[in-house]
Amino acid sequence: MERSQKRIRTGIYGGSFNPIHTGHTQLGEWLCREGYVDELWFLVSPLNPLKRNDTDLLDDEARLQLARLAVEESNTLHVSDFEMHLPRPSYMVNTLGRLREEYPEREFVLVIGADNWERFPQWYKPDEILAHHNILVYPREGSVVDTNTLPDEVQLVDAPLYPISSTDIRNAIASGTCKGEWLAPSVWKEIKEKGYYGCDAAAIM
């Protein structure tokens, strides 16, 4: 009898990634290096039709391109547009269900911040997610997770804190104070060339 092949343990890290920064990628590399997952997919969320007046949110293709640039030198980090091809609204429980159907050779593990874990009971069908997936929760400043109350499927990982957010980066770019900190060089170059987030490349050269 043939031995069953071990499924690839794949972390799913969803978000708008507006823009993706090195806090995201360093966390992903850490999770892979420490053996929590074999690889990690950045699942770039589609633009919410209700937020099309939000000028800070780049369109889907622009955010995907920035994310791809950020991971182009990594062997374990990947970018996925899977959720952009699903019916809206794109609830995570539905996305994970479709991923299981499309990739039966993979074991998908959800990666979320401690702030999102605090809100997890308000997610759409959270019990269904827990019924099919393990969850890795990483620390976030200002969010406390009581490990004594965590379900068996949920693990708080002792990952480093990355004290930066995409909002901070967008604000710094718009104000002309960003010098590319917390951004991969290729991502920063693309932002400057395309003038994303109100970037005035001439003013910061």
Backbone as ProteinMPNN parsed JSONL, in Angstrom:
{"seq_chain_A": "MERSQKRIRTGIYGGSFNPIHTGHTQLGEWLCREGYVDELWFLVSPLNPLKRNDTDLLDDEARLQLARLAVEESNTLHVSDFEMHLPRPSYMVNTLGRLREEYPEREFVLVIGADNWERFPQWYKPDEILAHHNILVYPREGSVVDTNTLPDEVQLVDAPLYPISSTDIRNAIASGTCKGEWLAPSVWKEIKEKGYYGCDAAAIM", "coords_chain_A": {"N_chain_A": [[0.85, -1.193, 0.0], [0.547, 2.214, -0.817], [2.254, 4.866, 0.796], [0.634, 7.558, 2.372], [0.91, 10.865, 1.207], [2.389, 13.565, 2.9], [0.576, 16.46, 3.631], [1.064, 19.799, 2.421], [1.766, 22.264, 4.657], [0.235, 25.206, 4.756], [0.305, 28.577, 5.329], [-2.242, 31.023, 5.578], [-2.537, 34.302, 5.087], [-4.438, 36.906, 5.237], [-5.45, 40.111, 3.887], [-5.639, 43.679, 3.12], [-3.215, 44.763, 2.419], [-1.993, 47.389, 1.956], [0.106, 49.62, 1.783], [1.86, 46.442, 1.298], [4.322, 45.628, 3.72], [7.6, 45.377, 5.332], [7.165, 44.387, 7.856], [5.037, 42.623, 7.482], [6.246, 40.718, 5.718], [8.525, 39.895, 7.147], [7.343, 38.686, 9.373], [6.043, 36.562, 8.056], [8.27, 35.132, 7.04], [9.442, 34.432, 9.468], [7.511, 32.706, 10.617], [7.672, 30.578, 8.824], [10.364, 29.856, 9.057], [10.5, 29.069, 11.745], [9.032, 26.799, 11.666], [6.261, 26.683, 11.867], [4.625, 26.802, 9.645], [4.905, 25.468, 6.296], [5.004, 27.073, 4.108], [3.874, 30.376, 3.18], [1.018, 32.154, 2.184], [0.237, 35.322, 1.026], [-2.812, 36.562, 1.012], [-4.347, 38.636, -0.926], [-6.847, 40.931, -0.37], [-9.893, 41.702, -2.128], [-10.887, 44.877, -3.535], [-13.217, 46.613, -1.709], [-16.432, 47.211, -2.868], [-17.994, 49.127, -1.639], [-16.256, 50.967, -0.75], [-15.144, 52.547, -2.679], [-14.706, 55.218, -2.84], [-12.64, 55.671, -1.208], [-9.725, 57.013, -1.351], [-7.242, 56.298, -0.466], [-6.951, 53.605, -0.762], [-5.419, 51.481, -2.867], [-6.042, 50.132, -6.173], [-6.957, 46.711, -6.981], [-5.036, 45.365, -8.668], [-2.77, 46.967, -8.434], [-2.075, 46.714, -5.716], [-1.618, 43.978, -5.623], [0.621, 43.807, -7.324], [2.55, 45.256, -5.856], [2.755, 43.559, -3.651], [3.734, 41.242, -4.866], [6.223, 42.115, -5.709], [7.386, 42.459, -3.224], [7.853, 39.873, -2.304], [9.467, 38.649, -4.113], [12.042, 37.597, -3.909], [11.864, 35.522, -2.164], [11.632, 32.113, -1.127], [9.633, 30.908, 0.247], [7.478, 32.566, 0.702], [4.496, 33.674, -0.809], [2.218, 35.236, -3.143], [-1.256, 35.573, -3.459], [-4.101, 35.845, -5.545], [-6.469, 34.659, -5.146], [-8.858, 35.153, -3.696], [-9.955, 37.247, -5.055], [-11.322, 36.256, -7.161], [-13.606, 35.167, -6.281], [-17.13, 35.039, -5.346], [-18.67, 38.028, -4.066], [-19.867, 39.271, -0.856], [-16.519, 38.556, 0.286], [-16.196, 36.412, 2.488], [-14.035, 35.022, 4.972], [-14.495, 32.379, 5.781], [-15.766, 31.255, 3.569], [-13.802, 31.582, 1.627], [-11.735, 29.941, 2.626], [-13.028, 27.496, 2.486], [-13.281, 27.115, -0.288], [-10.596, 27.079, -0.957], [-9.814, 24.655, 0.238], [-11.183, 22.889, -1.405], [-9.987, 23.347, -3.909], [-7.288, 22.844, -3.486], [-6.522, 20.133, -2.364], [-4.235, 18.882, -1.544], [-3.008, 20.419, 0.305], [-2.68, 21.672, 3.642], [-4.392, 24.104, 5.12], [-3.632, 26.851, 7.141], [-4.807, 29.373, 9.16], [-3.613, 32.655, 9.556], [-3.591, 35.225, 11.821], [-3.691, 38.477, 13.41], [-3.379, 39.417, 16.913], [-5.244, 41.387, 17.475], [-7.243, 40.886, 15.607], [-8.0, 38.373, 16.487], [-9.298, 39.037, 18.842], [-11.618, 40.061, 17.796], [-12.646, 37.903, 16.552], [-14.956, 36.292, 17.289], [-16.982, 37.799, 16.148], [-16.729, 37.399, 13.478], [-17.889, 36.023, 10.332], [-19.427, 32.983, 10.632], [-17.501, 31.778, 12.561], [-17.139, 29.392, 14.009], [-17.236, 27.424, 12.088], [-14.889, 27.867, 10.699], [-13.022, 27.155, 12.688], [-13.629, 24.485, 12.865], [-12.425, 23.325, 10.712], [-9.847, 24.297, 10.428], [-6.608, 25.08, 11.772], [-5.453, 27.875, 13.707], [-3.08, 30.427, 13.756], [-2.042, 32.866, 15.922], [-0.609, 35.993, 15.998], [1.362, 38.335, 17.939], [0.113, 41.628, 18.655], [0.606, 45.058, 19.21], [-0.938, 46.405, 22.071], [-2.931, 44.546, 22.194], [-4.117, 41.869, 24.068], [-3.807, 38.449, 24.616], [-5.359, 35.821, 26.195], [-3.977, 32.93, 26.879], [-4.996, 30.775, 28.217], [-7.621, 30.576, 27.558], [-7.795, 29.84, 24.963], [-9.03, 27.959, 22.189], [-8.353, 24.491, 21.305], [-7.541, 24.458, 18.692], [-6.231, 26.78, 18.212], [-3.305, 28.754, 18.367], [-1.123, 30.859, 20.102], [1.589, 32.517, 18.872], [5.022, 33.156, 19.579], [6.014, 35.434, 18.189], [8.138, 38.118, 16.95], [7.392, 41.586, 17.704], [6.24, 43.883, 15.347], [6.502, 47.11, 14.968], [4.816, 48.772, 13.174], [2.493, 49.997, 10.743], [0.414, 49.707, 7.826], [-1.116, 51.972, 7.534], [0.407, 53.908, 8.931], [2.596, 54.043, 7.197], [1.409, 54.959, 4.797], [0.574, 57.493, 5.648], [3.038, 58.671, 6.206], [4.181, 58.678, 3.662], [2.424, 60.389, 2.28], [2.893, 62.745, 3.648], [5.441, 63.287, 2.956], [7.565, 62.412, 4.466], [8.457, 59.844, 4.426], [11.081, 57.613, 3.825], [11.334, 55.192, 2.734], [11.541, 53.358, 4.73], [10.703, 50.282, 6.252], [9.769, 49.226, 3.926], [10.206, 47.073, 1.146], [12.942, 47.586, -1.097], [12.237, 47.407, -3.862], [9.487, 47.699, -3.733], [9.194, 50.263, -2.663], [10.374, 51.713, -4.733], [8.52, 51.258, -6.807], [6.252, 52.512, -5.728], [7.105, 55.173, -5.673], [7.585, 55.648, -8.407], [5.036, 55.343, -9.497], [3.611, 57.174, -8.113], [1.992, 56.57, -5.933], [-0.23, 56.812, -3.114], [-0.145, 59.549, -2.822], [2.478, 60.188, -3.21], [5.214, 62.272, -3.784], [7.663, 62.014, -5.775], [9.784, 63.631, -6.634], [10.163, 65.372, -4.547], [11.27, 63.873, -2.534], [13.592, 62.776, -3.376]], "CA_chain_A": [[0.0, 0.0, 0.0], [1.325, 3.442, -0.9], [2.181, 5.759, 1.952], [-0.036, 8.82, 2.059], [1.844, 11.985, 1.171], [2.096, 14.606, 3.879], [0.079, 17.678, 3.01], [1.871, 21.005, 2.609], [1.15, 23.155, 5.648], [0.269, 26.511, 4.078], [-0.289, 29.681, 6.068], [-3.058, 31.985, 4.83], [-2.456, 35.602, 5.749], [-5.266, 37.775, 4.405], [-5.468, 41.533, 4.2], [-5.621, 44.577, 1.958], [-1.809, 45.003, 2.096], [-2.139, 48.685, 1.299], [0.839, 48.612, 1.013], [2.58, 45.421, 2.025], [5.572, 46.171, 4.26], [8.507, 44.341, 5.806], [6.564, 43.738, 9.018], [4.304, 41.477, 6.947], [7.121, 39.695, 5.148], [9.376, 39.341, 8.203], [6.511, 37.757, 10.126], [5.868, 35.365, 7.233], [9.53, 34.382, 7.032], [9.635, 33.887, 10.813], [6.616, 31.559, 10.783], [8.221, 29.47, 8.035], [11.661, 29.473, 9.633], [10.269, 28.405, 13.02], [8.354, 25.533, 11.426], [4.81, 26.72, 12.068], [4.069, 26.485, 8.334], [5.92, 25.187, 5.276], [5.015, 28.242, 3.241], [2.809, 31.314, 3.549], [0.413, 32.902, 1.085], [-0.418, 36.6, 1.294], [-4.081, 36.547, 0.277], [-4.696, 40.046, -1.071], [-8.3, 41.064, -0.391], [-10.401, 42.568, -3.195], [-11.385, 46.207, -3.193], [-14.619, 46.626, -1.296], [-17.196, 48.143, -3.718], [-18.564, 50.198, -0.82], [-15.197, 51.89, -0.356], [-14.475, 53.033, -3.881], [-14.347, 56.621, -2.649], [-11.471, 55.701, -0.336], [-8.603, 57.247, -2.263], [-6.027, 55.702, 0.078], [-6.898, 52.193, -1.097], [-5.054, 51.247, -4.262], [-6.866, 49.104, -6.795], [-6.517, 45.336, -6.74], [-3.818, 45.006, -9.399], [-1.636, 47.717, -7.892], [-1.683, 46.105, -4.444], [-1.038, 42.679, -5.955], [1.961, 44.009, -7.869], [3.437, 45.62, -4.753], [2.974, 42.358, -2.848], [4.607, 40.334, -5.624], [7.577, 42.666, -5.638], [7.892, 42.285, -1.861], [8.226, 38.483, -2.02], [10.086, 38.079, -5.313], [13.291, 36.906, -3.595], [11.6, 34.524, -1.135], [11.242, 30.775, -1.57], [8.539, 30.393, 1.074], [6.365, 33.516, 0.707], [3.842, 33.779, -2.117], [1.08, 36.152, -3.204], [-2.402, 34.932, -4.093], [-5.281, 36.661, -5.867], [-7.56, 33.679, -5.129], [-10.097, 35.722, -3.171], [-10.494, 38.223, -6.003], [-12.123, 35.552, -8.165], [-14.753, 34.56, -5.604], [-18.289, 35.93, -5.186], [-18.607, 38.984, -2.965], [-18.67, 39.582, -0.076], [-15.579, 37.448, 0.392], [-15.98, 36.006, 3.872], [-12.909, 34.106, 5.075], [-14.96, 30.993, 5.863], [-16.023, 30.806, 2.204], [-12.511, 31.509, 0.947], [-11.038, 28.747, 3.088], [-13.738, 26.338, 1.948], [-12.902, 26.962, -1.697], [-9.183, 26.674, -0.991], [-9.761, 23.217, 0.531], [-11.647, 22.171, -2.593], [-9.054, 23.528, -5.023], [-5.944, 22.382, -3.156], [-6.65, 19.083, -1.339], [-2.904, 18.438, -1.11], [-2.488, 21.392, 1.281], [-3.363, 21.917, 4.914], [-4.381, 25.562, 5.255], [-3.6, 27.375, 8.503], [-5.12, 30.8, 9.138], [-2.702, 33.502, 10.334], [-4.239, 36.503, 12.118], [-3.129, 39.218, 14.517], [-4.112, 39.334, 18.176], [-6.385, 42.296, 17.394], [-8.299, 40.179, 14.879], [-8.503, 37.288, 17.325], [-10.258, 39.644, 19.762], [-12.873, 40.262, 17.066], [-12.975, 36.673, 15.828], [-16.34, 35.852, 17.493], [-17.89, 38.563, 15.286], [-16.535, 36.993, 12.093], [-18.951, 35.213, 9.76], [-19.274, 31.55, 10.872], [-16.183, 31.464, 13.122], [-17.062, 27.99, 14.436], [-16.96, 26.598, 10.91], [-13.45, 28.005, 10.445], [-12.311, 26.358, 13.686], [-13.906, 23.069, 12.623], [-11.618, 22.824, 9.592], [-8.513, 24.904, 10.326], [-5.873, 25.641, 12.896], [-5.213, 29.308, 13.594], [-1.906, 30.981, 14.412], [-2.274, 34.258, 16.31], [0.658, 36.668, 16.29], [1.161, 39.471, 18.844], [-0.074, 42.992, 18.177], [0.701, 46.024, 20.303], [-2.221, 46.832, 22.611], [-3.88, 43.431, 22.245], [-3.685, 40.826, 24.999], [-4.472, 37.161, 24.389], [-5.303, 34.911, 27.333], [-3.745, 31.608, 26.304], [-5.789, 29.775, 28.943], [-8.971, 30.508, 26.985], [-7.719, 29.528, 23.534], [-9.429, 26.612, 21.769], [-7.236, 23.621, 20.946], [-7.134, 24.709, 17.303], [-5.637, 28.119, 18.132], [-2.025, 28.871, 19.057], [-0.46, 32.16, 20.119], [3.01, 32.318, 18.574], [5.888, 34.144, 20.218], [6.692, 36.157, 17.106], [8.526, 39.484, 17.294], [6.46, 42.669, 17.409], [6.682, 44.771, 14.262], [5.767, 48.336, 15.337], [4.514, 49.592, 11.994], [1.251, 49.616, 10.069], [0.272, 50.281, 6.482], [-1.635, 53.333, 7.713], [1.563, 54.75, 9.256], [3.407, 54.213, 5.989], [0.674, 55.832, 3.874], [0.618, 58.86, 6.18], [4.4, 59.178, 6.032], [4.368, 58.959, 2.233], [1.638, 61.578, 1.923], [3.492, 63.933, 4.266], [6.784, 63.485, 2.413], [8.594, 62.05, 5.448], [8.856, 58.45, 4.243], [12.301, 57.379, 3.053], [11.349, 53.788, 2.345], [11.633, 52.481, 5.877], [9.682, 49.245, 6.355], [9.329, 48.816, 2.594], [11.237, 46.477, 0.298], [13.398, 48.591, -2.062], [11.471, 47.341, -5.109], [8.15, 48.233, -3.437], [9.35, 51.716, -2.531], [10.636, 52.227, -6.085], [7.248, 51.23, -7.539], [5.389, 53.551, -5.156], [7.594, 56.482, -6.133], [7.403, 55.779, -9.858], [3.608, 55.445, -9.817], [3.006, 58.263, -7.334], [0.949, 56.035, -5.052], [-0.446, 57.39, -1.781], [0.217, 60.976, -2.822], [3.933, 60.314, -3.176], [5.867, 63.222, -4.681], [9.007, 61.453, -5.868], [10.775, 64.69, -6.791], [10.375, 66.033, -3.25], [11.969, 63.02, -1.581], [14.831, 62.281, -3.97]], "C_chain_A": [[0.887, 1.244, 0.0], [1.148, 4.264, 0.364], [1.522, 7.068, 1.538], [0.965, 9.952, 2.166], [1.408, 13.057, 2.165], [1.652, 15.873, 3.158], [0.977, 18.871, 3.342], [1.131, 21.939, 3.557], [1.33, 24.597, 5.168], [-0.444, 27.568, 4.907], [-1.066, 30.607, 5.152], [-3.126, 33.275, 5.643], [-3.2, 36.593, 4.861], [-5.191, 39.228, 4.831], [-5.476, 42.375, 2.94], [-4.194, 44.855, 1.505], [-1.668, 46.288, 1.287], [-1.225, 49.75, 1.936], [1.388, 47.519, 1.919], [3.89, 46.021, 2.521], [6.409, 45.049, 4.874], [8.059, 43.733, 7.129], [5.789, 42.503, 8.592], [5.261, 40.367, 6.524], [8.05, 39.091, 6.201], [8.605, 38.371, 9.087], [6.337, 36.456, 9.35], [7.118, 34.502, 7.214], [9.77, 33.726, 8.392], [8.778, 32.645, 11.033], [7.122, 30.343, 10.009], [9.513, 28.954, 8.66], [11.493, 28.682, 10.931], [9.455, 27.12, 12.883], [6.862, 25.515, 11.682], [4.07, 26.387, 10.774], [5.219, 26.177, 7.381], [6.091, 26.368, 4.326], [3.866, 29.148, 3.665], [2.337, 32.062, 2.316], [-0.169, 34.212, 1.625], [-1.655, 36.662, 0.4], [-4.59, 37.983, 0.201], [-6.202, 40.182, -1.268], [-8.747, 41.987, -1.514], [-10.88, 43.902, -2.652], [-12.868, 46.129, -2.871], [-15.388, 47.637, -2.143], [-17.765, 49.319, -2.937], [-17.517, 51.249, -0.444], [-14.461, 52.467, -1.561], [-14.14, 54.513, -3.804], [-13.148, 56.782, -1.72], [-10.228, 55.811, -1.205], [-7.297, 56.666, -1.748], [-5.863, 54.242, -0.334], [-6.601, 52.023, -2.582], [-5.933, 50.158, -4.852], [-6.195, 47.73, -6.647], [-5.169, 45.034, -7.39], [-2.598, 45.724, -8.859], [-1.148, 47.095, -6.597], [-1.085, 44.712, -4.659], [0.392, 42.83, -6.461], [2.955, 44.384, -6.777], [3.761, 44.393, -3.904], [3.913, 41.388, -3.567], [6.047, 40.815, -5.611], [8.2, 42.385, -4.27], [8.393, 40.873, -1.595], [9.043, 37.853, -3.14], [11.382, 37.318, -5.019], [13.107, 35.806, -2.544], [11.198, 33.192, -1.757], [10.008, 30.258, -0.847], [7.32, 31.31, 1.116], [5.813, 33.673, -0.705], [2.652, 34.733, -2.011], [-0.037, 35.481, -3.98], [-3.518, 35.946, -4.346], [-6.552, 35.805, -5.83], [-8.89, 34.314, -4.732], [-10.74, 36.697, -4.15], [-11.374, 37.586, -7.069], [-13.335, 34.862, -7.554], [-15.915, 35.542, -5.527], [-18.107, 36.838, -3.98], [-19.896, 38.937, -2.144], [-17.816, 38.342, 0.174], [-15.291, 37.134, 1.854], [-14.872, 34.957, 3.927], [-13.358, 32.655, 5.132], [-15.23, 30.431, 4.469], [-14.723, 30.645, 1.422], [-11.77, 30.238, 1.336], [-11.704, 27.476, 2.562], [-13.361, 26.068, 0.503], [-11.446, 26.546, -1.829], [-9.046, 25.175, -0.711], [-10.174, 22.395, -0.681], [-10.595, 22.194, -3.702], [-7.682, 22.906, -4.753], [-6.001, 21.312, -2.056], [-5.307, 18.586, -0.819], [-2.294, 19.353, -0.056], [-3.337, 21.408, 2.543], [-3.268, 23.42, 5.179], [-4.527, 25.974, 6.715], [-3.835, 28.874, 8.428], [-4.17, 31.561, 10.06], [-3.379, 34.855, 10.553], [-3.53, 37.164, 13.301], [-3.992, 39.089, 15.766], [-5.323, 40.253, 18.181], [-7.55, 41.641, 16.659], [-8.846, 39.003, 15.684], [-9.523, 37.815, 18.333], [-11.626, 39.807, 19.102], [-13.381, 38.987, 16.404], [-14.403, 36.183, 16.072], [-17.353, 36.594, 16.624], [-17.708, 38.223, 13.802], [-17.733, 36.155, 11.638], [-18.595, 33.731, 9.926], [-17.893, 31.183, 11.433], [-16.044, 30.0, 13.541], [-16.753, 27.059, 13.269], [-15.477, 26.685, 10.535], [-12.671, 27.107, 11.4], [-12.515, 24.862, 13.467], [-12.979, 22.472, 11.566], [-10.161, 23.284, 9.609], [-7.917, 25.23, 11.686], [-5.633, 27.12, 12.635], [-3.957, 29.666, 14.372], [-2.167, 32.458, 14.673], [-0.931, 34.881, 16.656], [0.401, 37.929, 17.115], [0.957, 40.781, 18.095], [-0.045, 43.924, 19.382], [-0.7, 46.446, 20.757], [-3.262, 45.746, 22.695], [-3.309, 42.325, 23.124], [-4.501, 39.559, 24.746], [-4.265, 36.281, 25.617], [-5.173, 33.486, 26.786], [-4.557, 30.521, 26.997], [-7.183, 29.596, 28.354], [-8.967, 30.102, 25.515], [-8.234, 28.116, 23.251], [-8.199, 25.803, 21.358], [-6.684, 23.925, 19.553], [-6.344, 26.011, 17.147], [-4.355, 28.171, 18.957], [-1.511, 30.3, 18.964], [1.024, 31.922, 19.917], [3.823, 33.469, 19.153], [6.713, 34.877, 19.165], [7.114, 37.544, 17.578], [7.403, 40.47, 16.99], [7.049, 43.542, 16.31], [5.885, 46.067, 14.399], [5.526, 49.276, 14.158], [3.184, 49.11, 11.427], [1.239, 50.249, 8.687], [-0.252, 51.708, 6.558], [-0.507, 54.303, 8.029], [2.378, 55.055, 8.014], [2.71, 55.142, 5.01], [0.738, 57.285, 4.34], [1.997, 59.483, 5.988], [4.683, 59.515, 4.571], [3.662, 60.245, 1.844], [2.254, 62.852, 2.482], [4.907, 64.207, 3.778], [7.903, 63.099, 3.362], [9.078, 60.614, 5.296], [10.104, 58.371, 3.373], [12.425, 55.914, 2.65], [11.539, 52.83, 3.487], [10.456, 51.508, 5.87], [9.105, 48.832, 4.999], [10.497, 48.153, 1.872], [11.657, 47.522, -0.733], [12.586, 48.591, -3.358], [10.059, 47.893, -4.925], [8.21, 49.752, -3.348], [9.582, 52.364, -3.898], [9.345, 52.295, -6.892], [6.307, 52.324, -7.033], [5.808, 54.93, -5.651], [7.324, 56.681, -7.619], [5.942, 55.993, -10.238], [2.912, 56.568, -9.049], [1.891, 57.803, -6.422], [0.935, 56.759, -3.708], [-0.03, 58.866, -1.695], [1.709, 61.2, -2.803], [4.432, 61.3, -4.228], [7.335, 62.826, -4.747], [10.078, 62.54, -5.937], [11.131, 65.318, -5.444], [11.183, 65.194, -2.286], [13.251, 62.418, -2.161], [16.035, 62.877, -3.23]], "O_chain_A": [[1.868, 1.309, 0.741], [0.057, 4.351, 0.927], [1.822, 7.615, 0.477], [1.77, 9.999, 3.097], [0.232, 13.407, 2.258], [2.282, 16.301, 2.191], [1.572, 18.932, 4.417], [0.003, 22.35, 3.284], [2.439, 25.133, 5.176], [-1.645, 27.47, 5.159], [-0.598, 30.941, 4.064], [-3.694, 33.32, 6.734], [-2.663, 37.062, 3.857], [-4.906, 39.538, 5.988], [-5.34, 41.858, 1.831], [-3.97, 45.154, 0.331], [-1.285, 46.279, 0.118], [-1.724, 50.685, 2.562], [1.385, 47.647, 3.143], [4.504, 46.831, 1.827], [5.969, 43.901, 4.926], [8.532, 42.657, 7.493], [5.862, 41.461, 9.244], [5.102, 39.214, 6.926], [8.334, 37.894, 6.153], [9.145, 37.347, 9.506], [6.468, 35.371, 9.916], [7.039, 33.282, 7.355], [10.247, 32.593, 8.46], [9.255, 31.646, 11.571], [7.014, 29.211, 10.482], [9.717, 27.745, 8.771], [12.245, 27.743, 11.194], [9.216, 26.428, 13.873], [6.253, 24.446, 11.714], [3.011, 25.761, 10.805], [6.361, 26.571, 7.622], [7.181, 26.622, 3.814], [2.989, 28.733, 4.422], [3.137, 32.54, 1.512], [-0.967, 34.208, 2.563], [-1.546, 36.799, -0.819], [-5.191, 38.487, 1.15], [-6.767, 39.624, -2.208], [-8.056, 42.957, -1.825], [-11.227, 44.036, -1.479], [-13.668, 45.638, -3.668], [-15.036, 48.816, -2.143], [-17.996, 50.388, -3.502], [-17.852, 52.295, 0.112], [-13.289, 52.831, -1.465], [-13.366, 55.013, -4.62], [-12.692, 57.899, -1.475], [-9.739, 54.812, -1.732], [-6.336, 56.55, -2.508], [-4.761, 53.699, -0.265], [-7.414, 52.371, -3.439], [-6.506, 49.352, -4.119], [-5.037, 47.618, -6.247], [-4.266, 44.508, -6.74], [-1.506, 45.156, -8.828], [0.058, 46.959, -6.391], [-0.155, 44.318, -3.956], [1.275, 42.066, -6.07], [4.081, 43.887, -6.768], [4.904, 44.207, -3.486], [4.785, 40.785, -2.943], [6.978, 40.015, -5.514], [9.395, 42.106, -4.17], [9.268, 40.682, -0.751], [9.288, 36.647, -3.12], [11.779, 36.468, -5.816], [14.088, 35.222, -2.085], [10.514, 33.149, -2.779], [9.401, 29.278, -1.278], [6.24, 30.881, 1.522], [6.568, 33.791, -1.67], [2.148, 34.996, -0.919], [0.199, 34.89, -5.033], [-3.836, 36.779, -3.497], [-7.577, 36.173, -6.405], [-9.922, 34.05, -5.349], [-11.944, 36.944, -4.078], [-12.084, 38.282, -7.795], [-14.011, 34.073, -8.215], [-15.709, 36.751, -5.632], [-17.47, 36.462, -2.996], [-20.941, 38.589, -2.694], [-18.328, 37.226, 0.261], [-14.262, 37.544, 2.394], [-14.774, 34.104, 3.045], [-12.682, 31.781, 4.59], [-14.955, 29.259, 4.212], [-14.56, 29.696, 0.655], [-11.238, 29.537, 0.475], [-11.027, 26.502, 2.234], [-13.145, 24.92, 0.117], [-11.098, 25.755, -2.706], [-8.245, 24.498, -1.356], [-9.6, 21.341, -0.955], [-10.346, 21.179, -4.353], [-6.993, 22.489, -5.684], [-5.57, 21.566, -0.931], [-5.245, 17.942, 0.228], [-1.191, 19.098, 0.426], [-4.547, 21.188, 2.507], [-2.182, 23.941, 5.433], [-5.42, 25.511, 7.425], [-3.128, 29.574, 7.703], [-3.948, 31.16, 11.202], [-3.704, 35.553, 9.592], [-2.857, 36.499, 14.088], [-5.161, 38.709, 15.701], [-6.328, 39.942, 18.82], [-8.708, 41.817, 17.039], [-10.027, 38.674, 15.574], [-10.497, 37.131, 18.648], [-12.661, 39.703, 19.761], [-14.433, 38.995, 15.765], [-15.026, 35.691, 15.132], [-18.452, 36.093, 16.384], [-18.461, 38.713, 12.961], [-18.493, 35.644, 12.461], [-17.571, 33.28, 9.414], [-17.189, 30.363, 10.842], [-14.959, 29.427, 13.441], [-16.091, 26.035, 13.438], [-14.881, 25.697, 10.106], [-11.767, 26.385, 10.98], [-11.661, 24.059, 13.844], [-12.773, 21.259, 11.528], [-9.328, 22.729, 8.891], [-8.623, 25.606, 12.621], [-5.611, 27.563, 11.487], [-3.792, 29.251, 15.519], [-2.476, 33.212, 13.75], [-0.199, 34.367, 17.501], [-0.667, 38.531, 17.001], [1.551, 41.012, 17.042], [-0.6, 43.616, 20.437], [-1.545, 46.8, 19.934], [-4.359, 45.974, 23.205], [-2.167, 41.899, 22.946], [-5.729, 39.6, 24.673], [-3.133, 36.028, 26.027], [-6.143, 32.912, 26.292], [-4.782, 29.457, 26.422], [-7.849, 28.593, 28.611], [-10.025, 30.028, 24.89], [-7.915, 27.181, 23.985], [-7.136, 26.365, 21.095], [-5.511, 23.68, 19.272], [-5.845, 26.305, 16.061], [-4.314, 27.7, 20.093], [-1.467, 30.883, 17.881], [1.653, 31.208, 20.698], [3.362, 34.609, 19.206], [7.941, 34.931, 19.238], [6.516, 38.09, 18.505], [6.564, 40.22, 16.124], [8.228, 43.893, 16.351], [4.724, 46.125, 13.994], [5.976, 50.422, 14.153], [2.801, 47.954, 11.611], [1.966, 51.206, 8.419], [0.121, 52.556, 5.747], [-0.455, 55.398, 7.468], [2.802, 56.191, 7.803], [3.351, 56.028, 4.444], [0.93, 58.196, 3.535], [2.118, 60.662, 5.653], [5.342, 60.512, 4.273], [4.234, 61.093, 1.158], [2.154, 63.916, 1.871], [5.507, 65.222, 4.13], [9.065, 63.414, 3.108], [10.022, 60.21, 5.976], [10.172, 58.991, 2.312], [13.503, 55.457, 2.271], [11.685, 51.627, 3.274], [9.339, 51.884, 5.516], [8.072, 48.166, 4.936], [11.637, 48.608, 1.971], [10.81, 48.28, -1.205], [12.279, 49.656, -3.895], [9.496, 48.485, -5.846], [7.357, 50.443, -3.905], [9.049, 53.437, -4.181], [9.1, 53.282, -7.586], [5.641, 52.986, -7.829], [4.965, 55.754, -6.004], [6.888, 57.752, -8.04], [5.638, 56.728, -11.177], [1.749, 56.873, -9.312], [0.948, 58.55, -6.16], [1.961, 57.249, -3.236], [0.378, 59.354, -0.641], [2.172, 62.277, -2.425], [4.112, 61.178, -5.41], [8.145, 63.23, -3.912], [11.156, 62.387, -5.365], [12.266, 65.744, -5.231], [11.731, 65.721, -1.319], [13.92, 61.63, -1.492], [17.18, 62.585, -3.577]]}, "name": "protein", "num_of_chains": 1, "seq": "MERSQKRIRTGIYGGSFNPIHTGHTQLGEWLCREGYVDELWFLVSPLNPLKRNDTDLLDDEARLQLARLAVEESNTLHVSDFEMHLPRPSYMVNTLGRLREEYPEREFVLVIGADNWERFPQWYKPDEILAHHNILVYPREGSVVDTNTLPDEVQLVDAPLYPISSTDIRNAIASGTCKGEWLAPSVWKEIKEKGYYGCDAAAIM"}
